[in-house]
Amino acid sequence: MKSYFAEQALLPAGWAGSVRISIEDGSFVEALPDVSPGGAERLAGPALPGMANLHSHAFQRAMAGLAETRPGSTAGDLRRPSSLPGLQQARPRRFPQQPFA
């Protein structure tokens, strides 16, 4: 098990001082506030939880190829949704029982 020591760390209960963070197999095991560093590796600065990457590019996959056109052609023209049968399927459907946003 690997241990790190931070003078300050943001824990679920708020900011804490003298925090020892233990990690095993790449996962956090515990974060103990108000403890001595022991043999833990000291971190330079406060410890903050990492931010999860939650963004998505799914819409790009749904629209792939819909914007390409040939000169003089209206096939795939985003200004004319009727020429894009795939775009009709990608649009969210609204049912009568659903209110307008």
C-alpha positions in Angstrom: 0.0 0.0 0.0 1.3 3.5 -0.9 0.7 6.4 1.4 0.8 10.2 0.7 0.7 13.0 3.2 -0.8 16.4 2.5 -0.7 19.5 4.8 -4.3 20.2 3.6 -6.8 18.1 1.7 -10.4 18.6 0.5 -12.3 15.7 2.0 -16.1 15.0 1.8 -16.6 16.8 5.1 -14.6 19.8 4.0 -11.0 21.0 4.3 -8.8 19.0 6.7 -5.2 19.4 7.8 -2.4 16.8 8.2 -4.1 14.2 5.9 -2.6 10.8 5.1 -4.0 9.3 2.0 -3.6 5.5 1.4 -3.8 3.9 -2.1 -3.9 0.2 -2.9 -4.0 -1.3 -6.4 -4.7 2.2 -7.9 -7.8 2.9 -5.6 -8.1 5.1 -2.6 -8.4 3.1 0.6 -8.6 5.9 3.2 -7.9 9.5 3.9 -7.2 10.1 7.6 -7.1 13.8 8.8 -5.1 15.0 11.8 -2.4 12.3 11.7 1.4 12.3 11.5 3.0 11.7 8.1 4.8 8.5 9.3 6.6 7.1 6.3 4.2 8.6 3.7 5.4 10.6 0.7 4.8 14.3 1.3 2.8 16.1 -1.4 3.7 19.7 -2.4 0.5 21.6 -1.8 -3.1 20.8 -1.0 -4.7 17.6 -2.3 -7.9 17.9 -4.3 -10.1 15.2 -5.7 -9.7 14.7 -9.5 -12.5 15.7 -11.8 -14.3 13.0 -13.8 -14.3 13.4 -17.5 -18.0 13.3 -18.3 -18.3 15.0 -21.6 -19.4 13.1 -24.7 -19.0 13.3 -28.5 -21.9 11.0 -29.2 -23.7 13.8 -31.2 -20.7 13.9 -33.6 -21.1 10.3 -34.4 -24.8 10.8 -35.0 -24.1 13.6 -37.5 -21.0 12.1 -39.1 -21.1 12.6 -42.9 -24.3 14.8 -42.8 -22.5 18.1 -43.7 -20.6 16.9 -46.7 -21.9 18.2 -50.1 -20.8 18.3 -53.7 -20.8 21.6 -55.5 -24.3 22.2 -56.9 -25.8 19.3 -54.9 -28.3 19.7 -52.0 -27.7 16.2 -50.7 -26.6 16.5 -47.1 -27.4 20.2 -47.0 -28.0 21.1 -43.3 -30.2 24.0 -44.4 -32.7 21.5 -45.8 -33.5 18.9 -43.1 -35.8 17.1 -45.5 -32.7 16.1 -47.5 -31.2 14.4 -44.5 -33.2 11.3 -43.5 -30.5 10.3 -40.9 -31.0 13.7 -39.2 -34.7 13.0 -38.8 -33.8 9.8 -36.8 -31.3 11.6 -34.7 -33.7 14.3 -33.5 -35.3 13.6 -30.1 -39.0 12.8 -30.4 -41.6 14.6 -28.3 -44.7 12.8 -27.3 -48.0 14.5 -26.6 -47.8 13.9 -22.9 -44.4 15.6 -22.7 -44.5 19.4 -21.9 -42.5 21.9 -24.0 -39.3 23.0 -22.5 
